[in-house]
């Protein structure tokens, strides 16, 4: 029985043999199994580009290979000069999409289908382009018109899950679609990323990290997976692994602003020393302090008093003195005992963090309108911050919009792993709500 020959990336790119969807899939799979094949592909592309004369067929191989290397602008230029066949149009569409040219990508997918490329794959590509063009309903309509075996493929299930998510559909349906996509293809980068992101949002860090790792192991890796995986590594002080994630993004996107800033932040953090045990204790304490008082069964009188004082979490209570509570209207000894017992159940006491309370401009919640009070009482989780920014909120005991706007930019920058990129993110989120940090 003859042994299967090893797949040779360079030979496929440089020779005049068959080059279609099957060969492209084999190139991807070979790089996923052996990262050294990425360098072999790069060498083959450099050799092919060095040839003085190019045929229409060699332009297709070159353009598709450039796309696989992440050189999307150059790939589009080459594929526009290729043979005009189905494969050239399809990967021209994918290159245009990667560049953010969604309208042109949609047109190229249509051209690819006319030239004979698989119609279902072209429709899925058009749906993705529409979703990124902020037209998720139109994307869903395209997906609704697909029938047959394609509905069981990982790409269809992933695109449907991402589209349902984009229109604000049921999160459970989104998760179920991503899970089915991963069952159909355990290496699908988009589905793995989507599933990881859902776990990340619910604070399931271990599950999220495992899924991000699997998504990052595929080729081409999902950029979002690499960035978020890097942030999770940073939270564990594994700065070298974080830097490797950001570097992989920069290899494909040399001008990727977030990856570049994250990489620089990681290098700076790596040079600092942190007490791991102390950091873990701070994180655990931060999680306890972030528990909202609404989670406890309090009397109506106590609950109303805390709400009027802008006390929303156990951390707020620990920064509040006994005298401040008793000074509040309708708050007496009975309510005080109730509050003390509640804190004691978590190993806390009134006023224990009073010294940490920042000296900020005070505002009286009662002097604000009902709408303003409601806005400032919203949980900071409503901002949908990135992993890095969210971890900072926990560490600093910031639980509500009101807690956040009492802080300055410098206050936030003092938090471990929180840099200028995260600060700008927080400011942008607040600006949308007509809010700003103290001092801005």
C-alpha positions in Angstrom: 0.0 0.0 0.0 1.5 3.3 -1.1 2.1 6.0 1.6 0.3 9.3 1.2 2.7 12.0 -0.1 3.3 15.0 2.1 1.6 18.2 1.0 4.2 20.6 -0.5 3.0 24.2 -0.1 5.8 25.7 -2.3 5.2 23.2 -5.1 1.4 23.9 -5.2 2.1 27.7 -5.5 5.0 27.7 -7.9 4.0 24.9 -10.4 1.4 24.9 -13.1 -0.6 22.1 -11.5 -4.2 22.2 -10.3 -5.1 25.2 -8.1 -8.6 25.5 -6.9 -10.7 25.5 -3.7 -9.3 22.0 -2.7 -5.7 23.2 -2.9 -6.4 26.4 -1.0 -8.1 24.3 1.8 -5.0 22.1 1.9 -2.7 25.1 2.2 -4.7 26.4 5.2 -4.8 23.0 6.8 -1.1 22.4 6.4 -0.3 25.8 8.0 -2.7 25.0 10.9 -0.9 21.7 11.5 2.6 23.1 11.0 3.2 26.8 11.4 6.5 26.4 9.5 4.4 26.1 6.4 3.5 29.8 6.8 7.2 30.7 6.1 7.2 28.2 3.2 4.1 30.0 1.7 5.8 33.4 2.2 9.0 32.1 0.4 6.9 30.8 -2.4 5.1 34.1 -2.8 8.3 36.0 -2.9 9.7 33.7 -5.5 6.6 33.9 -7.6 6.6 37.7 -7.4 10.2 37.8 -8.5 9.4 36.3 -11.9 9.6 38.8 -14.7 6.5 37.4 -16.6 3.2 36.3 -15.1 0.5 34.4 -16.8 -3.2 34.9 -15.9 -3.1 31.5 -14.1 0.0 32.4 -12.0 -1.6 35.7 -11.1 -4.5 33.7 -9.5 -2.1 31.6 -7.5 -0.2 34.7 -6.4 -3.3 36.7 -5.5 -4.9 33.9 -3.5 -1.5 33.2 -1.7 -1.2 36.9 -0.9 -4.7 36.8 0.6 -3.7 33.9 2.8 -0.6 35.8 4.0 -2.9 38.7 5.0 -1.6 41.1 2.3 -5.1 42.1 1.3 -4.4 45.3 -0.6 -1.7 43.7 -2.8 -3.9 40.6 -3.2 -6.8 42.7 -4.6 -4.5 44.4 -7.1 -3.1 41.1 -8.4 -6.5 39.4 -8.6 -8.0 42.2 -10.6 -5.4 41.4 -13.2 -5.9 37.6 -13.1 -7.8 35.3 -15.4 -11.3 36.5 -14.5 -12.2 33.0 -13.4 -14.4 32.0 -10.5 -11.6 31.5 -8.0 -10.1 34.9 -8.8 -13.4 36.7 -8.3 -14.1 34.8 -5.1 -10.8 35.7 -3.4 -10.9 39.2 -4.8 -14.2 39.5 -2.9 -12.6 38.1 0.3 -9.7 40.5 -0.1 -12.0 43.5 -0.6 -14.0 42.4 2.4 -10.8 42.2 4.5 -10.0 45.8 3.4 -13.4 47.0 4.5 -14.7 47.5 1.0 -18.0 45.7 1.6 -20.0 47.0 -1.4 -17.2 46.0 -3.8 -16.9 42.7 -2.1 -20.6 42.0 -2.6 -20.3 42.8 -6.3 -17.3 40.5 -6.6 -19.1 37.6 -4.9 -21.9 38.0 -7.5 -19.3 37.9 -10.3 -17.7 34.8 -8.7 -21.1 33.0 -8.7 -21.7 34.0 -12.4 -18.3 32.6 -13.2 -19.2 29.3 -11.7 -18.1 29.4 -8.0 -20.3 27.6 -5.5 -23.4 29.8 -5.3 -24.1 29.0 -1.6 -20.5 30.1 -0.6 -20.9 33.3 -2.6 -24.3 34.0 -0.9 -22.7 33.5 2.5 -20.0 35.9 1.6 -22.5 38.5 0.5 -24.5 38.0 3.7 -21.3 38.7 5.7 -20.6 41.8 3.7 -24.1 43.1 4.3 -23.8 42.4 8.0 -20.6 44.4 8.2 -22.3 47.2 6.2 -24.8 47.5 9.1 -27.6 45.8 7.1 -28.2 42.6 9.2 -31.8 42.3 8.2 -30.8 42.1 4.5 -28.1 39.6 5.5 -30.7 37.4 7.3 -33.0 37.5 4.3 -30.2 36.1 2.1 -29.5 33.4 4.7 -33.3 32.5 4.8 -33.2 31.8 1.1 -30.5 29.2 1.4 -31.8 25.6 1.6 -30.4 22.1 1.6 -27.0 20.7 2.8 -25.5 24.2 3.2 -27.7 24.8 6.2 -25.8 22.2 8.1 -22.3 23.6 7.3 -20.2 25.4 9.9 -20.0 28.6 7.7 -23.8 28.9 7.4 -24.4 28.2 11.1 -21.7 30.8 12.0 -23.0 33.4 9.7 -26.5 32.9 10.9 -25.4 33.1 14.6 -23.4 36.3 13.9 -26.4 37.8 12.0 -28.9 37.0 14.7 -26.5 38.6 17.2 -26.2 41.7 15.1 -30.0 42.2 15.0 -30.2 41.8 18.8 -31.7 38.4 18.7 -32.0 35.8 21.5 -28.5 35.2 23.0 -29.4 31.6 23.6 -30.2 31.1 19.9 -26.9 32.7 19.0 -24.9 30.4 21.3 -26.8 27.4 20.0 -25.9 28.3 16.4 -22.2 28.8 17.3 -22.1 25.5 19.1 -23.7 23.7 16.1 -21.1 25.4 13.9 -18.2 24.1 16.1 -19.8 20.6 16.1 -19.7 20.7 12.3 -16.1 22.0 12.2 -14.1 22.1 15.4 -11.6 24.5 13.7 -13.9 27.1 12.4 -12.2 30.4 13.6 -15.3 32.6 13.4 -17.6 30.2 15.3 -15.0 29.6 17.9 -14.5 33.3 18.4 -18.2 33.9 18.6 -18.6 31.2 21.2 -15.6 32.5 23.1 -16.9 36.0 23.1 -20.3 34.9 24.6 -18.4 33.1 27.4 -16.2 36.2 27.9 -19.3 38.4 28.3 -20.7 36.2 31.0 -17.4 36.1 32.9 -16.5 32.5 32.0 -12.8 33.2 31.6 -11.6 29.6 31.5 -14.0 28.5 28.8 -13.4 31.7 26.9 -9.6 31.2 27.0 -9.9 27.6 25.8 -12.1 28.7 22.8 -9.9 31.6 22.0 -6.9 29.3 21.9 -8.6 26.9 19.5 -9.6 29.8 17.3 -6.1 31.2 17.3 -4.7 27.8 16.3 -6.6 27.8 13.0 -5.4 29.5 9.9 -6.0 32.3 9.1 -6.6 33.0 12.8 -9.4 35.4 13.8 -7.9 38.7 14.7 -10.4 39.3 17.5 -9.5 35.9 19.0 -5.8 36.8 19.1 -6.4 40.2 20.7 -8.8 38.9 23.4 -6.6 35.9 24.1 -3.7 38.3 24.6 -5.7 40.3 27.1 -6.6 37.2 29.0 -2.9 36.2 29.1 -2.1 39.7 30.4 -4.6 39.2 33.2 -2.6 36.1 34.2 0.7 38.0 33.9 1.7 35.8 31.0 3.1 38.8 29.1 5.3 36.8 26.6 2.3 34.8 25.4 0.2 38.0 25.2 3.0 39.6 23.1 3.0 36.6 20.7 -0.7 37.0 20.1 -0.3 40.7 19.3 2.7 40.0 17.1 0.7 37.5 15.0 -1.9 40.2 14.3 0.9 42.6 13.4 2.4 40.0 11.0 -0.7 40.2 8.9 -1.7 43.8 9.7 1.5 45.8 10.3 -0.6 49.0 10.8 -3.2 47.5 13.2 -3.4 50.3 15.8 -4.9 48.3 18.7 -2.5 45.4 18.3 0.5 47.8 18.1 -0.6 49.6 21.3 -1.4 46.4 23.1 2.0 45.1 22.2 3.7 48.2 23.6 1.6 48.0 26.7 2.6 44.4 27.2 6.3 45.1 26.8 6.0 47.9 29.4 4.0 45.6 31.8 6.5 42.8 31.4 9.2 45.0 32.8 7.3 45.6 36.0 7.1 43.3 39.1 3.8 42.3 40.5 3.0 40.3 43.7 0.8 37.5 42.2 -0.7 36.5 45.5 -1.5 40.1 46.4 -3.0 40.6 42.9 -5.2 37.6 43.3 -6.4 38.7 46.7 -7.2 42.2 45.3 -9.2 40.6 42.4 -11.2 38.4 44.8 -11.9 41.4 47.1 -12.8 43.5 44.1 -15.4 40.9 43.0 -16.9 40.8 46.5 -17.0 44.6 46.7 -18.7 44.8 43.3 -21.7 42.8 44.5 -24.8 45.1 44.3 -26.7 45.7 47.5 -29.9 44.8 45.5 -28.8 41.2 45.7 -29.6 41.2 49.4 -33.0 41.2 51.1 -33.2 44.6 52.8 -36.1 46.4 54.3 -37.8 49.0 52.2 -36.5 51.8 54.4 -32.8 50.7 54.2 -33.1 50.1 50.4 -34.6 53.6 49.8 -31.9 55.2 52.0 -29.0 53.6 50.2 -30.5 54.5 46.8 -30.8 58.1 47.8 -27.2 58.2 49.0 -26.0 56.7 45.7 -24.8 53.5 47.5 -25.1 50.7 45.0 -22.6 48.0 46.0 -20.9 46.5 49.0 -17.8 48.5 48.1 -19.8 51.8 48.3 -21.0 50.7 51.8 -17.4 50.0 52.9 -16.5 53.5 51.9 -19.4 54.9 53.9 -19.2 55.6 57.6 -21.8 54.8 60.3 -22.3 58.5 61.0 -23.1 59.2 57.3 -25.7 56.5 57.3 -27.3 57.7 60.5 -27.4 61.2 59.2 -29.6 60.2 56.4 -33.3 60.9 56.8 -35.4 58.0 58.1 -32.4 55.8 58.7 -32.2 54.5 62.3 -30.5 52.0 64.5 -32.6 49.1 63.2 -31.5 49.8 59.6 -27.9 50.2 60.8 -27.9 46.8 62.4 -29.4 45.3 59.3 -26.6 46.8 57.1 -23.9 45.7 59.5 -25.2 42.1 59.5 -25.3 42.1 55.7 -21.6 43.3 55.5 -20.5 40.9 58.2 -21.9 38.0 56.2 -19.2 38.8 53.6 -16.4 39.6 56.1 -16.8 43.3 55.6 -17.6 46.3 57.8 -18.8 49.9 57.5 -16.1 52.5 56.8 -13.2 50.0 56.3 -12.4 51.6 52.9 -13.3 55.2 53.9 -9.6 56.2 53.5 -9.6 55.0 49.9 -12.5 57.1 48.9 -11.2 59.6 46.3 -11.5 63.2 47.1 -13.9 64.2 44.3 -16.4 66.8 43.7 -19.5 65.6 45.6 -22.9 65.6 44.1 -26.2 65.0 45.8 -28.3 62.4 44.0 -31.4 64.1 45.4 -30.4 67.3 43.5 -30.5 65.4 40.2 -33.5 64.7 38.0 -35.0 61.2 38.1 -33.5 60.5 34.6 -30.1 61.6 35.7 -30.3 59.5 38.9 -31.4 56.5 36.8 -28.5 57.0 34.3 -25.8 57.2 37.0 -27.3 54.1 38.8 -26.9 51.9 35.7 -24.3 49.1 36.1 -21.0 49.8 34.3 -21.4 46.4 32.6 -24.0 48.1 30.3 -21.0 49.9 28.6 -20.0 46.5 27.1 -16.3 47.3 27.7 -13.4 45.1 26.5 -11.9 42.5 28.7 -9.0 44.7 29.8 -11.3 47.7 30.7 -13.8 45.4 32.4 -11.2 43.9 34.7 -10.1 47.4 35.7 -13.6 48.3 36.7 -13.7 45.3 39.0 -10.3 46.0 40.5 -11.2 49.6 41.3 -14.6 48.8 42.7 -16.4 50.7 39.9 -19.9 49.3 39.6 -22.1 52.0 38.2 -21.9 54.9 35.8 -21.9 57.2 38.8 -18.8 55.4 40.2 -17.0 55.8 36.9 -17.7 59.5 36.3 -16.3 60.3 39.8 -12.9 59.0 38.6 -10.3 60.8 36.5 -8.4 59.4 33.6 -5.2 59.3 35.8 -7.2 57.2 38.4 -7.9 54.6 35.7 -4.4 54.6 34.3 -3.1 53.6 37.7 -4.8 50.2 37.4 -2.7 47.3 36.3 -2.9 46.5 32.5 -5.0 49.6 31.8 -3.4 51.8 29.2 -4.2 54.7 26.9 -6.1 52.5 24.5 -8.5 51.3 27.2 -8.9 54.9 28.5 -9.9 56.1 25.1 -12.4 53.3 24.9 -14.0 54.3 28.2 -14.1 57.9 27.1 -15.8 57.0 23.8 -18.4 54.9 25.5 -19.2 57.7 27.9 -19.3 60.4 25.2 -22.1 58.5 23.5 -24.1 58.8 26.7 -23.2 62.5 27.1 -21.1 61.6 30.1 -17.4 62.1 30.9 -14.8 61.3 33.4 -14.0 63.8 36.2 -11.6 66.4 34.9 -12.3 65.8 31.2 
